[in-house]
Amino acid sequence: MYVAEHAPDHKRGFYTSFIQITATFGFFISLVVVLTTQSSMSPADFQRYGWRIPFLISIFMLAISLYIRLKMKESPIFSQIKAAGMTSAQPLKDAFAKWENLKRVMISLFGATAGQGVVWYCGQFYALFYLQTILKVNARTAAIVVAIAVVIGMPFFTLFGWLSDRIGRKNIIMAGCLIAVLTYIPIYKAMERAAGSNVVSLWSTRNAVTGAISLTAVTTNASGAYVAAKEATNPNVPMLVLLVFIQVIYVCMVYGPIAAYLVEAFPAKIRYTSLSLPYHIGNGVFGGLLPLIGLSVCATTHNIYAGLYYPMAVASLTFIVGSLFLKETHGTKIWDEVGGMK
């Protein structure tokens, strides 16, 4: 929102897309830190204490981000509204108790951010889980595959942000959701072939104490019997990078324009309160639950592709709701409600 209010109306998608890179960049940095930590010690030492090191490093990153936030001033439009005495006295009531704005919130959630959240998580976190746990690709190799795909894909956030300034936010977000729904199963089948581990099913067990679910990838032996799959010995790494990269492109399509859309969708005096709910529920709940739901569905069905049903269903819902009810916002002059650009 801060960047959006500083950006020209005709370049808001492009400017805010640089901020959208940071979430994926943070994921990339976390992979690099984990890989570096693993390389600096034995597997036994990493299991014993080394896994804590990335978490400790993150404390310094938190301190830096907190320092930057405390040094920032209010966004320019909010500052002007505040100076003019136009701020909402009851932002929660105005945002969620009035149907006109609550309707915008719900349409933004189910018609934009819910699908965006699951596509974001599926293309990065679930892809890594699928490689490591289901396809039995070595954990280090899988992390390298995803890291390469992510870093190659990051410039496309700005491409789709720039494109949204020309053809609209809605068109790109809807296209990203639809293409993801239509291609996830073929992509993940291609990943299975590229891994070369011949995984055909899954066994699941539940820890009697914690209730945690564990999956065992299953293949067939020479006699056709089901046996636990071994680690993939010769995965086609370039092909796996390409297949994950394609998913990152979907991530860029839905996530690159989303910040500009959300800022333009709500009036300034309740903008922060209003956009927070669809953004955080869409990403934190719909997206954040994807690994857990995907794991549970795979364990229940024993189908190696069943974990994709949830993101496909949510992205389908977003495509339908968004196509019918989401309003195009690109070209919105957000300064007009406070008297024009200063």
Short mmCIF file of the C-alpha atoms (twelve columns), coordinates in Angstrom:
data_MODEL
# 
_entry.id   MODEL 
# 
loop_
_atom_site.group_PDB 
_atom_site.id 
_atom_site.type_symbol 
_atom_site.label_atom_id 
_atom_site.label_alt_id 
_atom_site.label_comp_id 
_atom_site.label_asym_id 
_atom_site.label_seq_id 
_atom_site.Cartn_x 
_atom_site.Cartn_y 
_atom_site.Cartn_z 
_atom_site.pdbx_PDB_model_num 
ATOM 1   C CA . MET A 1   0.000   0.000   0.000   1 
ATOM 2   C CA . TYR A 2   2.851   2.359   0.844   1 
ATOM 3   C CA . VAL A 3   4.485   1.870   -2.553  1 
ATOM 4   C CA . ALA A 4   1.127   1.953   -4.356  1 
ATOM 5   C CA . GLU A 5   0.300   5.391   -3.004  1 
ATOM 6   C CA . HIS A 6   3.657   6.730   -4.176  1 
ATOM 7   C CA . ALA A 7   3.328   5.197   -7.648  1 
ATOM 8   C CA . PRO A 8   1.808   6.938   -10.696 1 
ATOM 9   C CA . ASP A 9   -1.662  5.600   -11.522 1 
ATOM 10  C CA . HIS A 10  -0.497  4.190   -14.858 1 
ATOM 11  C CA . LYS A 11  2.493   2.360   -13.310 1 
ATOM 12  C CA . ARG A 12  1.050   1.089   -10.034 1 
ATOM 13  C CA . GLY A 13  1.084   -2.565  -11.072 1 
ATOM 14  C CA . PHE A 14  4.708   -2.331  -12.163 1 
ATOM 15  C CA . TYR A 15  5.905   -0.508  -9.043  1 
ATOM 16  C CA . THR A 16  4.091   -2.755  -6.562  1 
ATOM 17  C CA . SER A 17  5.242   -5.913  -8.344  1 
ATOM 18  C CA . PHE A 18  8.748   -5.292  -7.005  1 
ATOM 19  C CA . ILE A 19  7.320   -5.639  -3.497  1 
ATOM 20  C CA . GLN A 20  5.625   -8.882  -4.555  1 
ATOM 21  C CA . ILE A 21  9.035   -10.325 -5.399  1 
ATOM 22  C CA . THR A 22  10.104  -10.121 -1.754  1 
ATOM 23  C CA . ALA A 23  7.927   -13.023 -0.535  1 
ATOM 24  C CA . THR A 24  9.366   -15.412 -3.110  1 
ATOM 25  C CA . PHE A 25  12.836  -13.922 -2.617  1 
ATOM 26  C CA . GLY A 26  12.510  -14.678 1.101   1 
ATOM 27  C CA . PHE A 27  11.631  -18.279 0.244   1 
ATOM 28  C CA . PHE A 28  14.691  -18.448 -2.021  1 
ATOM 29  C CA . ILE A 29  16.958  -17.059 0.715   1 
ATOM 30  C CA . SER A 30  15.584  -19.611 3.184   1 
ATOM 31  C CA . LEU A 31  16.464  -22.420 0.757   1 
ATOM 32  C CA . VAL A 32  19.975  -21.020 0.350   1 
ATOM 33  C CA . VAL A 33  20.462  -20.745 4.133   1 
ATOM 34  C CA . VAL A 34  19.240  -24.297 4.697   1 
ATOM 35  C CA . LEU A 35  21.437  -25.671 1.891   1 
ATOM 36  C CA . THR A 36  24.457  -23.766 3.203   1 
ATOM 37  C CA . THR A 37  23.859  -24.996 6.743   1 
ATOM 38  C CA . GLN A 38  23.492  -28.595 5.568   1 
ATOM 39  C CA . SER A 39  26.722  -28.328 3.564   1 
ATOM 40  C CA . SER A 40  28.673  -27.083 6.558   1 
ATOM 41  C CA . MET A 41  27.998  -30.110 8.780   1 
ATOM 42  C CA . SER A 42  27.204  -33.791 8.740   1 
ATOM 43  C CA . PRO A 43  23.625  -34.994 8.286   1 
ATOM 44  C CA . ALA A 44  23.643  -36.225 11.884  1 
ATOM 45  C CA . ASP A 45  24.717  -32.821 13.219  1 
ATOM 46  C CA . PHE A 46  22.063  -31.080 11.137  1 
ATOM 47  C CA . GLN A 47  19.393  -33.390 12.560  1 
ATOM 48  C CA . ARG A 48  20.688  -32.872 16.097  1 
ATOM 49  C CA . TYR A 49  21.105  -29.084 16.224  1 
ATOM 50  C CA . GLY A 50  21.837  -27.601 12.801  1 
ATOM 51  C CA . TRP A 51  18.174  -27.223 11.783  1 
ATOM 52  C CA . ARG A 52  17.873  -24.528 14.473  1 
ATOM 53  C CA . ILE A 53  20.466  -22.249 12.827  1 
ATOM 54  C CA . PRO A 54  18.187  -20.888 10.050  1 
ATOM 55  C CA . PHE A 55  15.580  -20.000 12.672  1 
ATOM 56  C CA . LEU A 56  18.177  -18.151 14.737  1 
ATOM 57  C CA . ILE A 57  19.350  -16.224 11.666  1 
ATOM 58  C CA . SER A 58  15.777  -15.165 10.998  1 
ATOM 59  C CA . ILE A 59  15.759  -13.237 14.282  1 
ATOM 60  C CA . PHE A 60  18.222  -10.751 12.775  1 
ATOM 61  C CA . MET A 61  16.032  -10.366 9.708   1 
ATOM 62  C CA . LEU A 62  13.058  -9.671  11.952  1 
ATOM 63  C CA . ALA A 63  15.020  -6.990  13.796  1 
ATOM 64  C CA . ILE A 64  15.967  -5.303  10.509  1 
ATOM 65  C CA . SER A 65  12.388  -5.327  9.220   1 
ATOM 66  C CA . LEU A 66  11.104  -3.944  12.531  1 
ATOM 67  C CA . TYR A 67  13.664  -1.125  12.423  1 
ATOM 68  C CA . ILE A 68  12.673  -0.203  8.859   1 
ATOM 69  C CA . ARG A 69  8.965   -0.245  9.741   1 
ATOM 70  C CA . LEU A 70  9.461   2.020   12.753  1 
ATOM 71  C CA . LYS A 71  11.346  4.545   10.605  1 
ATOM 72  C CA . MET A 72  8.653   4.743   7.933   1 
ATOM 73  C CA . LYS A 73  6.134   7.561   7.889   1 
ATOM 74  C CA . GLU A 74  2.449   7.132   7.151   1 
ATOM 75  C CA . SER A 75  1.452   6.627   3.519   1 
ATOM 76  C CA . PRO A 76  0.811   9.935   1.721   1 
ATOM 77  C CA . ILE A 77  -2.932  9.530   1.104   1 
ATOM 78  C CA . PHE A 78  -3.588  8.464   4.691   1 
ATOM 79  C CA . SER A 79  -1.529  11.415  5.928   1 
ATOM 80  C CA . GLN A 80  -3.623  13.791  3.858   1 
ATOM 81  C CA . ILE A 81  -6.885  12.214  5.000   1 
ATOM 82  C CA . LYS A 82  -5.728  12.419  8.609   1 
ATOM 83  C CA . ALA A 83  -4.722  16.061  8.251   1 
ATOM 84  C CA . ALA A 84  -8.137  16.851  6.763   1 
ATOM 85  C CA . GLY A 85  -9.970  15.003  9.553   1 
ATOM 86  C CA . MET A 86  -11.455 12.506  7.092   1 
ATOM 87  C CA . THR A 87  -10.279 9.282   8.779   1 
ATOM 88  C CA . SER A 88  -12.834 6.700   9.844   1 
ATOM 89  C CA . ALA A 89  -13.726 6.808   13.525  1 
ATOM 90  C CA . GLN A 90  -14.795 3.144   13.376  1 
ATOM 91  C CA . PRO A 91  -12.721 1.472   10.643  1 
ATOM 92  C CA . LEU A 92  -13.771 -2.084  11.564  1 
ATOM 93  C CA . LYS A 93  -17.465 -1.186  11.507  1 
ATOM 94  C CA . ASP A 94  -17.133 0.804   8.299   1 
ATOM 95  C CA . ALA A 95  -15.133 -1.972  6.638   1 
ATOM 96  C CA . PHE A 96  -17.161 -5.012  7.639   1 
ATOM 97  C CA . ALA A 97  -20.559 -3.892  8.937   1 
ATOM 98  C CA . LYS A 98  -21.605 -2.013  5.813   1 
ATOM 99  C CA . TRP A 99  -22.753 -4.328  3.051   1 
ATOM 100 C CA . GLU A 100 -21.304 -2.298  0.179   1 
ATOM 101 C CA . ASN A 101 -17.776 -2.610  1.515   1 
ATOM 102 C CA . LEU A 102 -18.202 -6.094  3.008   1 
ATOM 103 C CA . LYS A 103 -19.273 -7.234  -0.455  1 
ATOM 104 C CA . ARG A 104 -16.002 -5.890  -1.883  1 
ATOM 105 C CA . VAL A 105 -14.081 -7.704  0.847   1 
ATOM 106 C CA . MET A 106 -15.782 -11.041 0.148   1 
ATOM 107 C CA . ILE A 107 -15.432 -10.708 -3.629  1 
ATOM 108 C CA . SER A 108 -11.758 -9.832  -3.201  1 
ATOM 109 C CA . LEU A 109 -11.270 -12.878 -0.966  1 
ATOM 110 C CA . PHE A 110 -13.085 -15.520 -3.011  1 
ATOM 111 C CA . GLY A 111 -12.573 -13.845 -6.387  1 
ATOM 112 C CA . ALA A 112 -8.872  -12.991 -6.073  1 
ATOM 113 C CA . THR A 113 -6.763  -13.739 -2.994  1 
ATOM 114 C CA . ALA A 114 -7.972  -17.269 -2.168  1 
ATOM 115 C CA . GLY A 115 -6.926  -18.563 -5.585  1 
ATOM 116 C CA . GLN A 116 -3.807  -16.434 -5.531  1 
ATOM 117 C CA . GLY A 117 -2.859  -17.913 -2.153  1 
ATOM 118 C CA . VAL A 118 -3.158  -21.560 -3.192  1 
ATOM 119 C CA . VAL A 119 -1.366  -21.006 -6.510  1 
ATOM 120 C CA . TRP A 120 1.478   -19.245 -4.652  1 
ATOM 121 C CA . TYR A 121 1.870   -22.067 -2.132  1 
ATOM 122 C CA . CYS A 122 1.404   -24.868 -4.664  1 
ATOM 123 C CA . GLY A 123 4.023   -23.547 -7.069  1 
ATOM 124 C CA . GLN A 124 6.707   -23.302 -4.400  1 
ATOM 125 C CA . PHE A 125 6.079   -25.043 -1.078  1 
ATOM 126 C CA . TYR A 126 3.973   -27.932 -2.360  1 
ATOM 127 C CA . ALA A 127 6.302   -28.493 -5.300  1 
ATOM 128 C CA . LEU A 128 9.191   -28.888 -2.840  1 
ATOM 129 C CA . PHE A 129 7.157   -31.236 -0.617  1 
ATOM 130 C CA . TYR A 130 6.119   -33.299 -3.640  1 
ATOM 131 C CA . LEU A 131 9.702   -33.691 -4.840  1 
ATOM 132 C CA . GLN A 132 11.131  -34.624 -1.448  1 
ATOM 133 C CA . THR A 133 8.370   -36.681 0.156   1 
ATOM 134 C CA . ILE A 134 6.388   -38.233 -2.686  1 
ATOM 135 C CA . LEU A 135 8.891   -38.533 -5.529  1 
ATOM 136 C CA . LYS A 136 11.799  -39.410 -3.208  1 
ATOM 137 C CA . VAL A 137 14.156  -36.893 -4.788  1 
ATOM 138 C CA . ASN A 138 17.118  -36.229 -2.492  1 
ATOM 139 C CA . ALA A 139 16.224  -33.327 -0.182  1 
ATOM 140 C CA . ARG A 140 19.261  -31.284 -1.217  1 
ATOM 141 C CA . THR A 141 18.650  -31.868 -4.927  1 
ATOM 142 C CA . ALA A 142 14.965  -30.966 -4.557  1 
ATOM 143 C CA . ALA A 143 15.834  -27.725 -2.750  1 
ATOM 144 C CA . ILE A 144 18.320  -26.830 -5.503  1 
ATOM 145 C CA . VAL A 145 15.697  -27.543 -8.193  1 
ATOM 146 C CA . VAL A 146 13.146  -25.259 -6.536  1 
ATOM 147 C CA . ALA A 147 15.728  -22.562 -5.754  1 
ATOM 148 C CA . ILE A 148 16.866  -22.387 -9.390  1 
ATOM 149 C CA . ALA A 149 13.277  -22.298 -10.681 1 
ATOM 150 C CA . VAL A 150 12.330  -19.571 -8.215  1 
ATOM 151 C CA . VAL A 151 15.292  -17.315 -8.942  1 
ATOM 152 C CA . ILE A 152 14.766  -17.626 -12.718 1 
ATOM 153 C CA . GLY A 153 11.069  -16.871 -12.295 1 
ATOM 154 C CA . MET A 154 11.339  -13.811 -10.047 1 
ATOM 155 C CA . PRO A 155 11.698  -11.204 -12.852 1 
ATOM 156 C CA . PHE A 156 8.311   -12.297 -14.177 1 
ATOM 157 C CA . PHE A 157 6.602   -10.677 -11.184 1 
ATOM 158 C CA . THR A 158 7.515   -7.296  -12.636 1 
ATOM 159 C CA . LEU A 159 6.586   -8.414  -16.156 1 
ATOM 160 C CA . PHE A 160 3.043   -9.287  -15.098 1 
ATOM 161 C CA . GLY A 161 2.828   -6.220  -12.877 1 
ATOM 162 C CA . TRP A 162 3.775   -4.083  -15.872 1 
ATOM 163 C CA . LEU A 163 1.358   -5.975  -18.107 1 
ATOM 164 C CA . SER A 164 -1.478  -5.444  -15.609 1 
ATOM 165 C CA . ASP A 165 -1.071  -1.685  -16.097 1 
ATOM 166 C CA . ARG A 166 -1.929  -2.220  -19.743 1 
ATOM 167 C CA . ILE A 167 -4.493  -5.011  -19.981 1 
ATOM 168 C CA . GLY A 168 -5.841  -5.106  -16.434 1 
ATOM 169 C CA . ARG A 169 -5.242  -6.859  -13.104 1 
ATOM 170 C CA . LYS A 170 -8.304  -9.109  -13.322 1 
ATOM 171 C CA . ASN A 171 -7.466  -10.663 -16.692 1 
ATOM 172 C CA . ILE A 172 -4.018  -11.786 -15.588 1 
ATOM 173 C CA . ILE A 173 -5.091  -13.105 -12.181 1 
ATOM 174 C CA . MET A 174 -8.002  -15.053 -13.672 1 
ATOM 175 C CA . ALA A 175 -5.779  -16.461 -16.427 1 
ATOM 176 C CA . GLY A 176 -3.218  -17.597 -13.849 1 
ATOM 177 C CA . CYS A 177 -5.873  -19.427 -11.816 1 
ATOM 178 C CA . LEU A 178 -7.452  -21.068 -14.841 1 
ATOM 179 C CA . ILE A 179 -4.188  -22.219 -16.442 1 
ATOM 180 C CA . ALA A 180 -3.039  -23.624 -13.094 1 
ATOM 181 C CA . VAL A 181 -6.238  -25.655 -12.702 1 
ATOM 182 C CA . LEU A 182 -5.964  -27.056 -16.236 1 
ATOM 183 C CA . THR A 183 -2.269  -27.962 -16.091 1 
ATOM 184 C CA . TYR A 184 -1.366  -28.961 -12.516 1 
ATOM 185 C CA . ILE A 185 -2.117  -32.682 -13.020 1 
ATOM 186 C CA . PRO A 186 -0.133  -32.937 -16.304 1 
ATOM 187 C CA . ILE A 187 2.760   -30.994 -14.752 1 
ATOM 188 C CA . TYR A 188 2.947   -33.212 -11.670 1 
ATOM 189 C CA . LYS A 189 2.692   -36.361 -13.782 1 
ATOM 190 C CA . ALA A 190 5.620   -35.038 -15.824 1 
ATOM 191 C CA . MET A 191 7.511   -34.389 -12.570 1 
ATOM 192 C CA . GLU A 192 6.956   -38.024 -11.568 1 
ATOM 193 C CA . ARG A 193 8.403   -39.215 -14.878 1 
ATOM 194 C CA . ALA A 194 11.342  -36.798 -14.609 1 
ATOM 195 C CA . ALA A 195 12.160  -37.975 -11.094 1 
ATOM 196 C CA . GLY A 196 12.449  -41.542 -12.362 1 
ATOM 197 C CA . SER A 197 11.445  -43.126 -9.048  1 
ATOM 198 C CA . ASN A 198 8.327   -44.854 -10.459 1 
ATOM 199 C CA . VAL A 199 6.168   -43.904 -7.479  1 
ATOM 200 C CA . VAL A 200 2.629   -45.240 -7.994  1 
ATOM 201 C CA . SER A 201 0.958   -44.956 -4.603  1 
ATOM 202 C CA . LEU A 202 1.393   -43.978 -0.973  1 
ATOM 203 C CA . TRP A 203 1.252   -45.644 2.415   1 
ATOM 204 C CA . SER A 204 0.474   -43.526 5.439   1 
ATOM 205 C CA . THR A 205 0.996   -43.900 9.174   1 
ATOM 206 C CA . ARG A 206 -0.103  -41.712 12.062  1 
ATOM 207 C CA . ASN A 207 2.021   -41.094 15.141  1 
ATOM 208 C CA . ALA A 208 0.120   -42.458 18.131  1 
ATOM 209 C CA . VAL A 209 1.319   -39.628 20.398  1 
ATOM 210 C CA . THR A 210 1.346   -36.516 18.206  1 
ATOM 211 C CA . GLY A 211 -1.125  -37.567 15.518  1 
ATOM 212 C CA . ALA A 212 1.345   -36.466 12.834  1 
ATOM 213 C CA . ILE A 213 0.922   -38.146 9.449   1 
ATOM 214 C CA . SER A 214 3.879   -39.716 7.671   1 
ATOM 215 C CA . LEU A 215 3.841   -40.784 4.048   1 
ATOM 216 C CA . THR A 216 5.810   -43.604 2.439   1 
ATOM 217 C CA . ALA A 217 6.152   -43.509 -1.334  1 
ATOM 218 C CA . VAL A 218 5.319   -46.851 -2.943  1 
ATOM 219 C CA . THR A 219 6.505   -48.448 -6.166  1 
ATOM 220 C CA . THR A 220 6.241   -51.923 -7.666  1 
ATOM 221 C CA . ASN A 221 8.966   -54.558 -7.837  1 
ATOM 222 C CA . ALA A 222 9.684   -57.022 -10.638 1 
ATOM 223 C CA . SER A 223 6.825   -59.286 -9.543  1 
ATOM 224 C CA . GLY A 224 4.343   -56.419 -9.422  1 
ATOM 225 C CA . ALA A 225 4.125   -56.264 -5.636  1 
ATOM 226 C CA . TYR A 226 3.977   -52.927 -3.842  1 
ATOM 227 C CA . VAL A 227 7.190   -51.991 -2.022  1 
ATOM 228 C CA . ALA A 228 8.562   -48.825 -0.468  1 
ATOM 229 C CA . ALA A 229 10.229  -46.659 -3.105  1 
ATOM 230 C CA . LYS A 230 13.924  -45.920 -2.827  1 
ATOM 231 C CA . GLU A 231 15.483  -42.511 -3.286  1 
ATOM 232 C CA . ALA A 232 15.526  -41.382 -6.913  1 
ATOM 233 C CA . THR A 233 19.004  -42.210 -8.208  1 
ATOM 234 C CA . ASN A 234 19.128  -40.197 -11.418 1 
ATOM 235 C CA . PRO A 235 16.420  -37.531 -11.599 1 
ATOM 236 C CA . ASN A 236 16.214  -35.346 -14.707 1 
ATOM 237 C CA . VAL A 237 17.138  -32.122 -12.925 1 
ATOM 238 C CA . PRO A 238 16.796  -29.721 -15.905 1 
ATOM 239 C CA . MET A 239 13.305  -31.050 -16.633 1 
ATOM 240 C CA . LEU A 240 12.296  -30.754 -12.975 1 
ATOM 241 C CA . VAL A 241 13.574  -27.162 -12.914 1 
ATOM 242 C CA . LEU A 242 11.511  -26.385 -16.011 1 
ATOM 243 C CA . LEU A 243 8.351   -27.928 -14.555 1 
ATOM 244 C CA . VAL A 244 8.684   -26.026 -11.275 1 
ATOM 245 C CA . PHE A 245 9.553   -22.848 -13.203 1 
ATOM 246 C CA . ILE A 246 6.254   -23.126 -15.108 1 
ATOM 247 C CA . GLN A 247 4.458   -23.179 -11.766 1 
ATOM 248 C CA . VAL A 248 6.408   -20.125 -10.640 1 
ATOM 249 C CA . ILE A 249 5.126   -18.326 -13.747 1 
ATOM 250 C CA . TYR A 250 1.595   -19.027 -12.507 1 
ATOM 251 C CA . VAL A 251 2.641   -17.597 -9.145  1 
ATOM 252 C CA . CYS A 252 3.857   -14.431 -10.871 1 
ATOM 253 C CA . MET A 253 0.603   -14.113 -12.823 1 
ATOM 254 C CA . VAL A 254 -1.630  -14.195 -9.756  1 
ATOM 255 C CA . TYR A 255 0.673   -12.466 -7.260  1 
ATOM 256 C CA . GLY A 256 2.370   -9.797  -9.358  1 
ATOM 257 C CA . PRO A 257 -0.785  -7.650  -9.885  1 
ATOM 258 C CA . ILE A 258 -2.585  -8.446  -6.601  1 
ATOM 259 C CA . ALA A 259 -1.204  -5.576  -4.495  1 
ATOM 260 C CA . ALA A 260 -2.205  -2.965  -7.055  1 
ATOM 261 C CA . TYR A 261 -5.676  -4.502  -7.320  1 
ATOM 262 C CA . LEU A 262 -6.285  -4.521  -3.543  1 
ATOM 263 C CA . VAL A 263 -5.169  -0.902  -3.103  1 
ATOM 264 C CA . GLU A 264 -7.411  0.238   -5.935  1 
ATOM 265 C CA . ALA A 265 -10.419 -1.802  -4.782  1 
ATOM 266 C CA . PHE A 266 -11.057 0.009   -1.480  1 
ATOM 267 C CA . PRO A 267 -11.581 3.644   -0.403  1 
ATOM 268 C CA . ALA A 268 -8.626  5.282   1.298   1 
ATOM 269 C CA . LYS A 269 -10.115 5.896   4.757   1 
ATOM 270 C CA . ILE A 270 -10.669 2.157   5.346   1 
ATOM 271 C CA . ARG A 271 -8.216  0.775   2.787   1 
ATOM 272 C CA . TYR A 272 -5.734  -0.846  5.153   1 
ATOM 273 C CA . THR A 273 -8.442  -2.477  7.304   1 
ATOM 274 C CA . SER A 274 -10.442 -3.667  4.304   1 
ATOM 275 C CA . LEU A 275 -7.650  -5.190  2.229   1 
ATOM 276 C CA . SER A 276 -6.026  -6.871  5.237   1 
ATOM 277 C CA . LEU A 277 -8.796  -9.444  5.620   1 
ATOM 278 C CA . PRO A 278 -8.893  -10.836 2.065   1 
ATOM 279 C CA . TYR A 279 -5.107  -10.694 1.727   1 
ATOM 280 C CA . HIS A 280 -4.291  -12.459 4.987   1 
ATOM 281 C CA . ILE A 281 -7.162  -14.963 4.886   1 
ATOM 282 C CA . GLY A 282 -6.443  -15.738 1.231   1 
ATOM 283 C CA . ASN A 283 -2.748  -16.316 1.832   1 
ATOM 284 C CA . GLY A 284 -2.586  -17.348 5.489   1 
ATOM 285 C CA . VAL A 285 -5.645  -19.628 5.587   1 
ATOM 286 C CA . PHE A 286 -6.442  -20.793 2.046   1 
ATOM 287 C CA . GLY A 287 -2.783  -20.837 1.010   1 
ATOM 288 C CA . GLY A 288 -1.231  -21.704 4.360   1 
ATOM 289 C CA . LEU A 289 -3.406  -24.781 4.856   1 
ATOM 290 C CA . LEU A 290 -2.426  -26.256 1.497   1 
ATOM 291 C CA . PRO A 291 0.510   -28.382 2.782   1 
ATOM 292 C CA . LEU A 292 -1.581  -29.808 5.647   1 
ATOM 293 C CA . ILE A 293 -4.653  -30.476 3.505   1 
ATOM 294 C CA . GLY A 294 -2.544  -31.864 0.658   1 
ATOM 295 C CA . LEU A 295 -0.765  -34.237 3.047   1 
ATOM 296 C CA . SER A 296 -4.056  -35.370 4.608   1 
ATOM 297 C CA . VAL A 297 -5.779  -35.972 1.258   1 
ATOM 298 C CA . CYS A 298 -2.796  -37.946 -0.044  1 
ATOM 299 C CA . ALA A 299 -2.754  -40.041 3.132   1 
ATOM 300 C CA . THR A 300 -6.493  -40.744 2.860   1 
ATOM 301 C CA . THR A 301 -6.638  -41.563 -0.851  1 
ATOM 302 C CA . HIS A 302 -3.123  -43.039 -1.334  1 
ATOM 303 C CA . ASN A 303 -3.129  -41.088 -4.613  1 
ATOM 304 C CA . ILE A 304 0.101   -39.214 -5.318  1 
ATOM 305 C CA . TYR A 305 -1.799  -36.476 -7.190  1 
ATOM 306 C CA . ALA A 306 -4.669  -36.030 -4.716  1 
ATOM 307 C CA . GLY A 307 -2.881  -33.213 -2.886  1 
ATOM 308 C CA . LEU A 308 -3.540  -31.066 -5.950  1 
ATOM 309 C CA . TYR A 309 -7.317  -31.346 -5.666  1 
ATOM 310 C CA . TYR A 310 -7.517  -28.690 -2.954  1 
ATOM 311 C CA . PRO A 311 -5.569  -25.922 -4.766  1 
ATOM 312 C CA . MET A 312 -7.369  -26.798 -7.993  1 
ATOM 313 C CA . ALA A 313 -10.768 -26.501 -6.290  1 
ATOM 314 C CA . VAL A 314 -9.946  -23.158 -4.648  1 
ATOM 315 C CA . ALA A 315 -8.396  -21.721 -7.819  1 
ATOM 316 C CA . SER A 316 -11.507 -22.852 -9.738  1 
ATOM 317 C CA . LEU A 317 -13.714 -21.076 -7.203  1 
ATOM 318 C CA . THR A 318 -11.658 -17.917 -7.564  1 
ATOM 319 C CA . PHE A 319 -11.838 -18.073 -11.352 1 
ATOM 320 C CA . ILE A 320 -15.638 -18.391 -11.280 1 
ATOM 321 C CA . VAL A 321 -16.274 -15.753 -8.607  1 
ATOM 322 C CA . GLY A 322 -13.657 -13.391 -9.998  1 
ATOM 323 C CA . SER A 323 -14.839 -13.714 -13.584 1 
ATOM 324 C CA . LEU A 324 -18.422 -12.946 -12.563 1 
ATOM 325 C CA . PHE A 325 -18.042 -10.330 -9.840  1 
ATOM 326 C CA . LEU A 326 -14.513 -8.905  -9.663  1 
ATOM 327 C CA . LYS A 327 -14.287 -5.387  -11.059 1 
ATOM 328 C CA . GLU A 328 -11.313 -4.290  -13.114 1 
ATOM 329 C CA . THR A 329 -9.423  -1.579  -11.240 1 
ATOM 330 C CA . HIS A 330 -6.420  -0.675  -13.372 1 
ATOM 331 C CA . GLY A 331 -6.460  2.991   -14.267 1 
ATOM 332 C CA . THR A 332 -8.113  3.904   -10.949 1 
ATOM 333 C CA . LYS A 333 -6.959  7.327   -9.764  1 
ATOM 334 C CA . ILE A 334 -6.647  6.699   -6.037  1 
ATOM 335 C CA . TRP A 335 -5.807  10.347  -5.279  1 
ATOM 336 C CA . ASP A 336 -9.113  11.615  -6.620  1 
ATOM 337 C CA . GLU A 337 -10.932 11.046  -3.326  1 
ATOM 338 C CA . VAL A 338 -8.543  13.448  -1.589  1 
ATOM 339 C CA . GLY A 339 -8.513  16.122  -4.248  1 
ATOM 340 C CA . GLY A 340 -6.091  14.803  -6.841  1 
ATOM 341 C CA . MET A 341 -2.379  13.972  -7.039  1 
ATOM 342 C CA . LYS A 342 -0.116  16.105  -4.900  1 
# 
